[in-house]
Amino acid sequence: MNKKELADIRKEFKLENGMIKIEEIYSVYLKKDNVQIDYEPIVHSEFDYFDRMDMDKKELFLGNFKKVLTGALDTKIFELDFQNIEDEDNSQKFLTSALKSNTKDEIESNINIIINKIAANYKYETDVVVTFIKAEYYIGSSHKNMDADESIQDSMNAFNFILSSVNKIDIPKRTLKFDYTDKEFKANSVLDSVINLNAPLEGFMFPSLSGGCSDFNKCLYYASKPKELNSAFIENVLNCGFKFTAEDEKNCFGDILKSIIGDKIKPELMQDIYANIHELAEQSCDGETPILGVIDVKNILSNCGAEIISDIETAFEETCGSKYDFKINNIVPEFNSKSIKITSEIANITLTPKDLNSIKQVRNKDGRRCLLIEIEDDIIIEGFKLETEEF
């Protein structure tokens, strides 16, 4: 699933919208204490049809579902592959059955298997409510200039999916409230639990969408805390393979480069490497995610005349696997913006990758290291031009 497909489906989660039709909605309350002491974790479950819900409730849920599809790919949202799909207990099987089911009992039966997996891998600090919806998204060729009915008629196909969100229960603080019915002030009850729909803990969409087609071998996973991914949910609930985050990929690629060319680099070489990677990304077709593999790294370092101190295949194999392909947008700075950060105790500086050849780290006549930046205009500090000195 690419960024455009994700943005297109996300923006359709709004009231009175004909491009997405939400059908069944199933919510389950899981009690943390019951999970920990082996009681029945499901306190309450509720099956309904979205069209029958009142407008306020619909709006709250729509905002929640939209959040599950909000965030950068490989940073908060991850496209995951199902593992061991021949396994009878694989979640892909039950999600597919729930998606194709037409009766309440069949949907609940399949979804409850996923619920039991969540309970068995409970990692949350509070009680939670897990919500599932079945929905249909109409993928049209020219939505922008059409109303909903016309666009549906012009649809290339309809994308059927299940979307799930996990939301924590907030226990409200003890407060005094005014009861309009009894016309008196009352203390609120600690039993008035609030489902926090504004900040889902995690969620997923099944199947994934690729080029306007359903991909049943993948699902989309949302993490509210990408630096603390719930590996138990990914591996044991969804039965998917764990995937690098954008930050993981950036760090991993940096480690590979250090293994291949050493941990010291001249700014000119760094600029050449970034320029070559940027050129490779520019060659990708629209809608494709530009990637970089071991062969690409070989060619780029050869083009740049880099001195190789370690075998490239070995560096890949020991770090992420010889067949791993990096997403270029995850591993290098934005080429045409001030995305390079130079940090020191004295100052922090930002510049574009294409200007890296304008800087050098040098030693002055006293043997002290200095950052030398080639400039065309005067440097202005607090309205004053700095005097130019001979180095």
DRENDO-1510 file (C-alpha; in Angstrom, 1 decimal, always signed):
<recs>
REC; n; res; u; v; w
REC; 1; MET; +0.0; +0.0; +0.0 .
REC; 2; ASN; +1.5; +3.3; -0.9 .
REC; 3; LYS; +1.1; +6.8; +0.6 .
REC; 4; LYS; -1.6; +7.9; -1.9 .
REC; 5; GLU; -3.8; +4.9; -1.4 .
REC; 6; LEU; -3.6; +5.3; +2.3 .
REC; 7; ALA; -4.5; +9.0; +2.1 .
REC; 8; ASP; -7.3; +8.4; -0.3 .
REC; 9; ILE; -9.1; +5.9; +1.9 .
REC; 10; ARG; -8.4; +7.8; +5.2 .
REC; 11; LYS; -10.1; +11.0; +4.0 .
REC; 12; GLU; -13.3; +9.1; +3.2 .
REC; 13; PHE; -14.0; +8.4; +6.9 .
REC; 14; LYS; -16.6; +11.1; +7.5 .
REC; 15; LEU; -20.3; +11.4; +8.0 .
REC; 16; GLU; -22.7; +11.2; +5.1 .
REC; 17; ASN; -20.1; +9.8; +2.7 .
REC; 18; GLY; -21.0; +7.4; +0.0 .
REC; 19; MET; -17.5; +6.3; -0.8 .
REC; 20; ILE; -17.2; +4.1; +2.3 .
REC; 21; LYS; -20.0; +2.0; +3.5 .
REC; 22; ILE; -19.5; +0.7; +7.0 .
REC; 23; GLU; -21.7; -2.4; +7.6 .
REC; 24; GLU; -21.3; -4.3; +10.9 .
REC; 25; ILE; -19.5; -3.0; +14.0 .
REC; 26; TYR; -18.5; -5.3; +16.8 .
REC; 27; SER; -17.0; -4.0; +20.1 .
REC; 28; VAL; -15.6; -6.1; +23.0 .
REC; 29; TYR; -14.7; -4.9; +26.4 .
REC; 30; LEU; -11.6; -6.7; +27.8 .
REC; 31; LYS; -10.9; -6.4; +31.5 .
REC; 32; LYS; -7.2; -6.4; +32.5 .
REC; 33; ASP; -7.6; -7.9; +35.9 .
REC; 34; ASN; -9.6; -10.8; +34.5 .
REC; 35; VAL; -6.9; -11.5; +32.0 .
REC; 36; GLN; -4.2; -11.6; +34.7 .
REC; 37; ILE; -6.0; -14.0; +37.0 .
REC; 38; ASP; -7.4; -16.3; +34.2 .
REC; 39; TYR; -11.0; -15.2; +34.5 .
REC; 40; GLU; -13.2; -14.7; +31.4 .
REC; 41; PRO; -11.6; -11.5; +30.0 .
REC; 42; ILE; -14.7; -10.4; +27.9 .
REC; 43; VAL; -16.9; -8.2; +30.2 .
REC; 44; HIS; -19.2; -7.1; +27.5 .
REC; 45; SER; -19.6; -7.4; +23.7 .
REC; 46; GLU; -21.9; -5.5; +21.4 .
REC; 47; PHE; -22.8; -6.2; +17.8 .
REC; 48; ASP; -24.6; -3.6; +15.8 .
REC; 49; TYR; -25.1; -2.2; +12.3 .
REC; 50; PHE; -23.4; +1.1; +11.7 .
REC; 51; ASP; -26.3; +2.7; +9.9 .
REC; 52; ARG; -28.5; +2.2; +12.9 .
REC; 53; MET; -26.3; +4.1; +15.3 .
REC; 54; ASP; -27.0; +7.7; +16.2 .
REC; 55; MET; -25.0; +10.5; +14.5 .
REC; 56; ASP; -22.9; +11.4; +17.6 .
REC; 57; LYS; -21.8; +7.9; +18.1 .
REC; 58; LYS; -21.0; +7.4; +14.4 .
REC; 59; GLU; -18.9; +10.6; +14.4 .
REC; 60; LEU; -16.9; +9.4; +17.4 .
REC; 61; PHE; -16.2; +6.0; +15.9 .
REC; 62; LEU; -15.3; +7.5; +12.5 .
REC; 63; GLY; -12.7; +9.7; +14.1 .
REC; 64; ASN; -11.3; +6.7; +15.8 .
REC; 65; PHE; -11.1; +4.6; +12.6 .
REC; 66; LYS; -9.4; +7.5; +10.8 .
REC; 67; LYS; -6.7; +7.7; +13.5 .
REC; 68; VAL; -5.8; +4.0; +12.8 .
REC; 69; LEU; -5.0; +5.0; +9.2 .
REC; 70; THR; -3.1; +8.2; +10.2 .
REC; 71; GLY; +0.7; +8.4; +10.2 .
REC; 72; ALA; +3.7; +8.0; +8.0 .
REC; 73; LEU; +4.3; +4.5; +6.4 .
REC; 74; ASP; +7.0; +2.6; +8.2 .
REC; 75; THR; +6.9; +5.1; +11.1 .
REC; 76; LYS; +3.4; +4.6; +12.6 .
REC; 77; ILE; +1.8; +2.4; +9.9 .
REC; 78; PHE; +3.3; -0.8; +8.7 .
REC; 79; GLU; +2.4; -3.1; +5.9 .
REC; 80; LEU; +3.0; -6.6; +7.3 .
REC; 81; ASP; +3.2; -10.0; +5.6 .
REC; 82; PHE; +1.4; -13.0; +7.1 .
REC; 83; GLN; +3.7; -15.8; +8.2 .
REC; 84; ASN; +3.0; -19.6; +8.1 .
REC; 85; ILE; -0.3; -19.1; +6.2 .
REC; 86; GLU; -0.8; -22.9; +6.0 .
REC; 87; ASP; -1.2; -23.0; +9.8 .
REC; 88; GLU; -4.8; -23.8; +10.8 .
REC; 89; ASP; -4.6; -21.2; +13.6 .
REC; 90; ASN; -3.3; -18.4; +11.4 .
REC; 91; SER; -5.3; -15.1; +11.8 .
REC; 92; GLN; -5.4; -14.6; +8.1 .
REC; 93; LYS; -7.8; -17.5; +7.8 .
REC; 94; PHE; -10.2; -16.2; +10.5 .
REC; 95; LEU; -10.1; -12.6; +9.2 .
REC; 96; THR; -10.9; -13.8; +5.7 .
REC; 97; SER; -13.8; -15.9; +6.9 .
REC; 98; ALA; -15.1; -12.9; +8.9 .
REC; 99; LEU; -14.9; -10.7; +5.9 .
REC; 100; LYS; -16.8; -13.2; +3.8 .
REC; 101; SER; -19.4; -14.0; +6.4 .
REC; 102; ASN; -22.9; -12.6; +6.1 .
REC; 103; THR; -24.4; -13.5; +9.5 .
REC; 104; LYS; -23.9; -12.1; +12.9 .
REC; 105; ASP; -23.0; -15.5; +14.4 .
REC; 106; GLU; -20.4; -16.2; +11.8 .
REC; 107; ILE; -18.7; -12.8; +12.1 .
REC; 108; GLU; -18.7; -13.0; +15.9 .
REC; 109; SER; -17.3; -16.5; +15.9 .
REC; 110; ASN; -14.3; -15.6; +13.7 .
REC; 111; ILE; -13.6; -12.3; +15.4 .
REC; 112; ASN; -13.8; -13.9; +18.8 .
REC; 113; ILE; -10.8; -16.0; +17.9 .
REC; 114; ILE; -8.8; -12.8; +17.3 .
REC; 115; ILE; -10.2; -11.4; +20.6 .
REC; 116; ASN; -9.0; -14.5; +22.5 .
REC; 117; LYS; -5.5; -14.0; +20.9 .
REC; 118; ILE; -5.5; -10.4; +22.1 .
REC; 119; ALA; -6.4; -11.5; +25.6 .
REC; 120; ALA; -3.7; -14.2; +25.6 .
REC; 121; ASN; -1.1; -11.6; +24.6 .
REC; 122; TYR; -2.4; -8.7; +26.8 .
REC; 123; LYS; +0.2; -5.9; +27.1 .
REC; 124; TYR; -2.0; -3.0; +28.1 .
REC; 125; GLU; -1.9; -1.1; +31.3 .
REC; 126; THR; -5.7; -0.6; +31.5 .
REC; 127; ASP; -8.9; -2.3; +30.4 .
REC; 128; VAL; -9.5; -1.9; +26.7 .
REC; 129; VAL; -12.3; -1.9; +24.2 .
REC; 130; VAL; -11.5; -3.6; +20.9 .
REC; 131; THR; -13.7; -2.6; +17.9 .
REC; 132; PHE; -14.0; -4.3; +14.5 .
REC; 133; ILE; -15.9; -3.0; +11.5 .
REC; 134; LYS; -16.6; -4.5; +8.1 .
REC; 135; ALA; -16.7; -1.9; +5.4 .
REC; 136; GLU; -16.6; -1.4; +1.7 .
REC; 137; TYR; -14.6; +1.3; +0.0 .
REC; 138; TYR; -15.4; +2.3; -3.6 .
REC; 139; ILE; -12.3; +2.8; -5.7 .
REC; 140; GLY; -13.3; +5.1; -8.6 .
REC; 141; SER; -11.3; +6.4; -11.4 .
REC; 142; SER; -12.3; +10.1; -11.1 .
REC; 143; HIS; -13.9; +10.8; -7.7 .
REC; 144; LYS; -12.8; +14.4; -7.5 .
REC; 145; ASN; -15.3; +15.8; -10.1 .
REC; 146; MET; -18.2; +13.5; -9.2 .
REC; 147; ASP; -20.7; +13.2; -6.5 .
REC; 148; ALA; -20.8; +10.0; -4.5 .
REC; 149; ASP; -23.5; +8.3; -6.6 .
REC; 150; GLU; -21.8; +9.0; -9.9 .
REC; 151; SER; -18.4; +8.0; -8.5 .
REC; 152; ILE; -19.8; +4.6; -7.3 .
REC; 153; GLN; -21.2; +4.0; -10.7 .
REC; 154; ASP; -17.9; +4.8; -12.2 .
REC; 155; SER; -16.0; +2.5; -9.7 .
REC; 156; MET; -13.4; +0.2; -11.0 .
REC; 157; ASN; -13.9; -2.1; -8.1 .
REC; 158; ALA; -15.0; -2.2; -4.4 .
REC; 159; PHE; -12.4; -2.9; -1.7 .
REC; 160; ASN; -13.9; -4.9; +1.2 .
REC; 161; PHE; -12.0; -4.7; +4.4 .
REC; 162; ILE; -12.0; -5.2; +8.2 .
REC; 163; LEU; -10.6; -2.5; +10.4 .
REC; 164; SER; -9.9; -2.9; +14.1 .
REC; 165; SER; -8.9; -0.5; +16.8 .
REC; 166; VAL; -7.7; -1.1; +20.4 .
REC; 167; ASN; -8.7; +1.7; +22.8 .
REC; 168; LYS; -7.9; +2.2; +26.4 .
REC; 169; ILE; -10.4; +2.8; +29.2 .
REC; 170; ASP; -9.9; +6.0; +31.1 .
REC; 171; ILE; -11.2; +6.1; +34.7 .
REC; 172; PRO; -12.5; +9.6; +35.3 .
REC; 173; LYS; -11.3; +11.5; +38.4 .
REC; 174; ARG; -13.8; +12.1; +41.2 .
REC; 175; THR; -15.7; +15.3; +40.4 .
REC; 176; LEU; -18.9; +17.0; +41.3 .
REC; 177; LYS; -21.5; +17.2; +38.5 .
REC; 178; PHE; -24.9; +18.7; +38.1 .
REC; 179; ASP; -27.7; +16.3; +37.3 .
REC; 180; TYR; -30.3; +18.1; +35.1 .
REC; 181; THR; -32.8; +15.3; +35.5 .
REC; 182; ASP; -32.9; +15.4; +39.3 .
REC; 183; LYS; -31.8; +19.1; +39.6 .
REC; 184; GLU; -29.1; +18.4; +42.1 .
REC; 185; PHE; -25.3; +18.2; +42.4 .
REC; 186; LYS; -23.9; +14.7; +42.6 .
REC; 187; ALA; -20.5; +13.0; +42.8 .
REC; 188; ASN; -19.7; +11.2; +39.6 .
REC; 189; SER; -19.3; +7.4; +39.8 .
REC; 190; VAL; -15.9; +5.7; +39.3 .
REC; 191; LEU; -17.9; +3.1; +37.3 .
REC; 192; ASP; -18.4; +5.7; +34.6 .
REC; 193; SER; -15.6; +4.4; +32.4 .
REC; 194; VAL; -14.7; +6.4; +29.3 .
REC; 195; ILE; -13.5; +4.7; +26.1 .
REC; 196; ASN; -10.7; +6.9; +24.7 .
REC; 197; LEU; -11.5; +6.9; +21.0 .
REC; 198; ASN; -9.2; +9.9; +20.4 .
REC; 199; ALA; -6.0; +8.0; +20.9 .
REC; 200; PRO; -6.1; +4.3; +19.8 .
REC; 201; LEU; -3.3; +2.2; +21.2 .
REC; 202; GLU; -3.0; +0.1; +18.1 .
REC; 203; GLY; -5.1; -1.3; +15.3 .
REC; 204; PHE; -5.0; -2.9; +11.9 .
REC; 205; MET; -6.7; -3.1; +8.5 .
REC; 206; PHE; -7.2; -6.4; +6.6 .
REC; 207; PRO; -6.5; -7.0; +3.8 .
REC; 208; SER; -4.0; -4.5; +2.5 .
REC; 209; LEU; -4.7; -2.5; -0.7 .
REC; 210; SER; -2.2; -2.5; -3.6 .
REC; 211; GLY; -2.8; -0.9; -6.9 .
REC; 212; GLY; -6.5; -0.9; -6.4 .
REC; 213; CYS; -6.6; -4.6; -5.5 .
REC; 214; SER; -6.9; -6.5; -2.3 .
REC; 215; ASP; -3.8; -8.3; -1.0 .
REC; 216; PHE; -4.9; -11.0; +1.4 .
REC; 217; ASN; -1.3; -11.9; +2.2 .
REC; 218; LYS; -0.8; -8.6; +3.9 .
REC; 219; CYS; -2.4; -6.3; +6.5 .
REC; 220; LEU; -1.8; -2.8; +7.6 .
REC; 221; TYR; -0.8; -2.3; +11.3 .
REC; 222; TYR; -1.0; +0.9; +13.3 .
REC; 223; ALA; +1.1; +1.7; +16.3 .
REC; 224; SER; +0.6; +4.7; +18.5 .
REC; 225; LYS; +4.1; +4.3; +19.9 .
REC; 226; PRO; +6.3; +3.3; +17.0 .
REC; 227; LYS; +9.5; +3.1; +19.2 .
REC; 228; GLU; +7.7; +0.6; +21.4 .
REC; 229; LEU; +6.1; -1.7; +18.8 .
REC; 230; ASN; +3.9; -4.4; +20.4 .
REC; 231; SER; +5.7; -7.4; +18.9 .
REC; 232; ALA; +3.3; -9.9; +20.7 .
REC; 233; PHE; +0.4; -8.3; +18.8 .
REC; 234; ILE; +2.2; -8.4; +15.5 .
REC; 235; GLU; +3.5; -12.0; +15.8 .
REC; 236; ASN; +1.0; -13.8; +18.0 .
REC; 237; VAL; -2.3; -11.9; +17.3 .
REC; 238; LEU; -1.9; -11.1; +13.6 .
REC; 239; ASN; +0.6; -13.9; +12.9 .
REC; 240; CYS; +2.7; -11.5; +10.8 .
REC; 241; GLY; +6.4; -11.0; +10.4 .
REC; 242; PHE; +8.1; -8.3; +12.4 .
REC; 243; LYS; +9.1; -5.3; +10.2 .
REC; 244; PHE; +11.7; -2.6; +10.5 .
REC; 245; THR; +10.5; +0.9; +11.3 .
REC; 246; ALA; +11.8; +3.9; +9.2 .
REC; 247; GLU; +14.2; +4.7; +12.0 .
REC; 248; ASP; +15.4; +1.0; +12.2 .
REC; 249; GLU; +16.0; +1.1; +8.5 .
REC; 250; LYS; +18.0; +4.3; +8.6 .
REC; 251; ASN; +20.2; +3.0; +11.5 .
REC; 252; CYS; +20.6; -0.3; +9.8 .
REC; 253; PHE; +21.7; +1.3; +6.5 .
REC; 254; GLY; +24.1; +3.5; +8.3 .
REC; 255; ASP; +25.6; +0.5; +10.0 .
REC; 256; ILE; +26.1; -1.2; +6.6 .
REC; 257; LEU; +27.8; +1.8; +5.1 .
REC; 258; LYS; +30.1; +2.1; +8.1 .
REC; 259; SER; +31.0; -1.6; +7.7 .
REC; 260; ILE; +31.8; -1.1; +4.0 .
REC; 261; ILE; +33.6; +2.2; +3.9 .
REC; 262; GLY; +34.5; +2.9; +7.5 .
REC; 263; ASP; +33.1; +5.3; +10.1 .
REC; 264; LYS; +34.9; +8.3; +8.7 .
REC; 265; ILE; +33.8; +10.0; +5.5 .
REC; 266; LYS; +34.6; +13.1; +3.4 .
REC; 267; PRO; +31.6; +15.4; +2.8 .
REC; 268; GLU; +32.1; +15.1; -1.0 .
REC; 269; LEU; +31.7; +11.4; -0.9 .
REC; 270; MET; +28.7; +11.6; +1.3 .
REC; 271; GLN; +27.1; +14.1; -1.2 .
REC; 272; ASP; +27.9; +11.8; -4.1 .
REC; 273; ILE; +26.3; +8.8; -2.3 .
REC; 274; TYR; +23.1; +10.8; -1.5 .
REC; 275; ALA; +23.0; +12.2; -5.1 .
REC; 276; ASN; +23.2; +8.7; -6.6 .
REC; 277; ILE; +20.5; +7.4; -4.3 .
REC; 278; HIS; +18.3; +10.4; -5.1 .
REC; 279; GLU; +18.8; +9.7; -8.8 .
REC; 280; LEU; +17.8; +6.1; -8.3 .
REC; 281; ALA; +14.7; +7.1; -6.5 .
REC; 282; GLU; +13.8; +9.6; -9.3 .
REC; 283; GLN; +13.8; +6.7; -11.8 .
REC; 284; SER; +10.9; +4.9; -10.0 .
REC; 285; CYS; +7.5; +5.0; -11.6 .
REC; 286; ASP; +4.7; +7.0; -10.1 .
REC; 287; GLY; +3.0; +5.1; -7.2 .
REC; 288; GLU; +6.0; +2.8; -6.8 .
REC; 289; THR; +8.0; +2.8; -3.5 .
REC; 290; PRO; +11.7; +3.4; -4.5 .
REC; 291; ILE; +13.9; +0.7; -3.0 .
REC; 292; LEU; +17.6; +0.0; -2.7 .
REC; 293; GLY; +19.3; -3.4; -2.4 .
REC; 294; VAL; +22.8; -4.9; -2.3 .
REC; 295; ILE; +23.3; -4.5; -6.1 .
REC; 296; ASP; +22.3; -0.9; -6.0 .
REC; 297; VAL; +24.8; -0.2; -3.2 .
REC; 298; LYS; +27.5; -1.9; -5.1 .
REC; 299; ASN; +26.8; +0.3; -8.2 .
REC; 300; ILE; +26.5; +3.5; -6.2 .
REC; 301; LEU; +29.7; +3.1; -4.3 .
REC; 302; SER; +31.5; +2.1; -7.5 .
REC; 303; ASN; +30.2; +5.3; -9.3 .
REC; 304; CYS; +31.4; +7.4; -6.3 .
REC; 305; GLY; +34.9; +5.9; -6.3 .
REC; 306; ALA; +34.5; +4.9; -2.6 .
REC; 307; GLU; +37.2; +2.8; -1.0 .
REC; 308; ILE; +35.7; -0.5; +0.0 .
REC; 309; ILE; +37.2; -2.0; +3.2 .
REC; 310; SER; +34.6; -4.8; +3.8 .
REC; 311; ASP; +32.6; -7.1; +1.5 .
REC; 312; ILE; +29.2; -5.6; +0.7 .
REC; 313; GLU; +27.3; -8.9; +0.6 .
REC; 314; THR; +28.7; -9.8; +4.0 .
REC; 315; ALA; +27.7; -6.4; +5.5 .
REC; 316; PHE; +24.2; -6.9; +4.3 .
REC; 317; GLU; +24.0; -10.5; +5.4 .
REC; 318; GLU; +25.2; -9.7; +8.9 .
REC; 319; THR; +22.9; -6.7; +9.4 .
REC; 320; CYS; +19.6; -7.4; +7.7 .
REC; 321; GLY; +20.0; -10.2; +5.2 .
REC; 322; SER; +21.5; -10.3; +1.7 .
REC; 323; LYS; +18.1; -10.0; +0.0 .
REC; 324; TYR; +16.8; -7.1; +2.0 .
REC; 325; ASP; +15.6; -4.0; +0.1 .
REC; 326; PHE; +15.6; -0.7; +1.9 .
REC; 327; LYS; +12.9; +1.9; +1.2 .
REC; 328; ILE; +14.9; +4.9; +0.0 .
REC; 329; ASN; +12.7; +7.5; +1.7 .
REC; 330; ASN; +13.5; +5.8; +5.0 .
REC; 331; ILE; +17.3; +5.8; +4.8 .
REC; 332; VAL; +18.4; +9.1; +3.3 .
REC; 333; PRO; +17.5; +12.7; +4.0 .
REC; 334; GLU; +15.2; +14.7; +1.7 .
REC; 335; PHE; +17.6; +15.7; -1.1 .
REC; 336; ASN; +16.3; +19.2; -1.8 .
REC; 337; SER; +15.5; +20.4; +1.7 .
REC; 338; LYS; +17.7; +21.3; +4.7 .
REC; 339; SER; +17.5; +17.8; +6.0 .
REC; 340; ILE; +21.2; +17.3; +7.1 .
REC; 341; LYS; +21.9; +18.2; +10.7 .
REC; 342; ILE; +25.4; +19.0; +11.9 .
REC; 343; THR; +25.5; +19.0; +15.7 .
REC; 344; SER; +28.3; +20.2; +18.0 .
REC; 345; GLU; +28.8; +21.7; +21.4 .
REC; 346; ILE; +29.1; +25.2; +19.9 .
REC; 347; ALA; +26.3; +25.2; +17.3 .
REC; 348; ASN; +23.7; +23.2; +15.3 .
REC; 349; ILE; +23.6; +23.7; +11.5 .
REC; 350; THR; +21.2; +22.4; +8.9 .
REC; 351; LEU; +21.9; +22.2; +5.1 .
REC; 352; THR; +20.8; +20.3; +2.0 .
REC; 353; PRO; +22.6; +17.1; +1.0 .
REC; 354; LYS; +23.6; +18.8; -2.3 .
REC; 355; ASP; +25.6; +21.4; -0.3 .
REC; 356; LEU; +27.7; +18.9; +1.6 .
REC; 357; ASN; +30.7; +19.6; -0.5 .
REC; 358; SER; +30.7; +23.2; +0.8 .
REC; 359; ILE; +31.8; +22.0; +4.3 .
REC; 360; LYS; +35.0; +20.6; +5.7 .
REC; 361; GLN; +36.4; +19.7; +9.1 .
REC; 362; VAL; +39.9; +21.1; +9.3 .
REC; 363; ARG; +42.6; +21.9; +11.9 .
REC; 364; ASN; +43.9; +25.5; +12.3 .
REC; 365; LYS; +47.5; +26.5; +13.0 .
REC; 366; ASP; +47.0; +25.8; +16.7 .
REC; 367; GLY; +45.9; +22.3; +16.0 .
REC; 368; ARG; +42.3; +22.9; +16.9 .
REC; 369; ARG; +39.5; +21.3; +14.8 .
REC; 370; CYS; +37.2; +23.8; +13.0 .
REC; 371; LEU; +34.2; +23.4; +10.7 .
REC; 372; LEU; +34.9; +25.3; +7.5 .
REC; 373; ILE; +31.8; +26.3; +5.5 .
REC; 374; GLU; +32.1; +27.8; +2.0 .
REC; 375; ILE; +29.7; +30.7; +1.6 .
REC; 376; GLU; +28.8; +33.2; -1.1 .
REC; 377; ASP; +27.1; +35.9; +1.0 .
REC; 378; ASP; +28.0; +37.7; +4.2 .
REC; 379; ILE; +27.2; +36.1; +7.5 .
REC; 380; ILE; +24.7; +38.2; +9.5 .
REC; 381; ILE; +24.6; +37.9; +13.3 .
REC; 382; GLU; +22.2; +40.1; +15.2 .
REC; 383; GLY; +22.2; +42.5; +12.3 .
REC; 384; PHE; +26.0; +42.8; +12.0 .
REC; 385; LYS; +28.1; +41.5; +9.2 .
REC; 386; LEU; +31.0; +39.3; +10.3 .
REC; 387; GLU; +34.4; +40.5; +9.4 .
REC; 388; THR; +36.3; +38.3; +7.0 .
REC; 389; GLU; +39.7; +37.0; +8.4 .
REC; 390; GLU; +42.5; +35.3; +6.5 .
REC; 391; PHE; +42.7; +31.6; +7.6 .
</recs>
